[in-house]
Amino acid sequence: MHYSPLDVHVLRALVRGASPAVGSEHRLRLEMRGLVVDGAHGLRLTPAGKRAASFIPAVHPAALTEPAPVRRVDALERRRASDRFYRVS
């Protein structure tokens, strides 16, 4: 099964005993996969979640953020004419 870098970050944080901030959609997705159980005390790893966290390679925190789009401008910091009509990043 494929796990996103954010899934890996959350599972590893739960293994360490931390309580990461997880949105409701992401929490539901992890629960539907059977990796966590959402209860009164917050997220808890299931045995399947512990196994998955131990086999997933570590992810560098920089991989969790998307790079900023490249903005092509001229010397006066204006958009180039060719980029005004076509969305080229």
Summary of the structure (lengths in Angstrom):
residues: 89
radius of gyration: 19.4
end to end distance: 31.7
largest distance: 57.8
contacts: 182
relative contact order: 0.16
helix: 44%
strand: 11%
